[in-house]
Amino acid sequence: MLGIGQDHELPATEQLPVELARVHADFHTCHSASLAVRLPRLIRAGHALGSEAEGDHLDLLGQSYLLATRMLVKLDEQQLGWMAADRARQVAEAAGHPLAVAEAARNLAVLARRAGWEDQALSITLNAADDPALRASRSGAAERGLLIQSAAYSAARGGDREGMRELTDEAAAIAASLGGTTVLHDHGGGFSPATVQLHRISAEFSTGAPSAAPAAARALPPQSLPSVERRARYYTDVAAALALRGHRDECVRSLLAAEHQAPQETHSRPAVKSLISGLLMSGRATPELRALAARAGALP
């Protein structure tokens, strides 16, 4: 994923913007197999430019590392994730691109949260959200909203339900101020009232309020989410909350919906496999559950 040890032929320099668009499309449509080939090749091509890597090409390399970080987080590859996030930060700063700097900070905060450093994650996102450069444009406001909703999740993981809800409401207010429509940009994918509500589901679940998470989910039509990747996340987040409440059949149905949206992602994410394995070990295994576990490689 970091472009190490790959022998594939590199794309020509003039093809790099097209390749970047393709890897973003692969990510948002959850075509993981294609992404695993294209993204390392794109990173190697960016480095191969050497001293030519400036301006748009330097930004392209930074975006590639941002996307690599997000994939490595999904795959629970923490050490490689830290490497990719740090490289993304360095390249973004060298390119002087405030949106990329902010998105690198958001990814670093996710990794800090995964390591159990909720306070540090909260500080990283809130400090990045205070950058005046993010107040100068619509895309900057969207990035600021992404940072604040990430901060809300860090507060949730730290057990601060009131702080989580306050920050989530702030992110929702920013989304509403942008006209209620999804803002798509290169570094965060999308930001809208729907994506804020998606974060609210997992945040409520993380504060130990599993009954509040399905309530948040009922207020969010999954078709309102901007991508296959976000819709798959919706169904897996709902499944985790349902499992905690002991609603096994509904949980399996939600996992099957996630698989229908994004089979490659559902089968490859360690968190989803762990949820499926937990269901198998904790109660009756229906034919649907065993078949899902087989497809995901989660059978004992």
Buried (B, 14 or more C-beta within 10 A) or exposed (E): BBBEEBEEEBBEEEEBEEBBEBBBBBBBBBBBEBBBEBBBBBBBBBEEBEEEBEEEBBBBBBBBBBBBBBBBBBBEBEEBBBBBBBBBBEBBBBBEBBBBBBBBBBBBBBBBBBEEBBEBBBBBBBEBBEBEBBEEEEBBBBBBBBBBBBBBBBBBBBEBBEBBBEBBEBBBEBBEEBEEEBBBBBBBBBBBBBBBBBBBBBBBBBBEBBEBBBEBBEEBEBEBBBBBBBBBBBBBBBBBBBBBBEBBEBBBBBBBBBBEBBBBBBBBBEEBBEBBBBBBEEEEBEEEBBEBBEBBEBEE
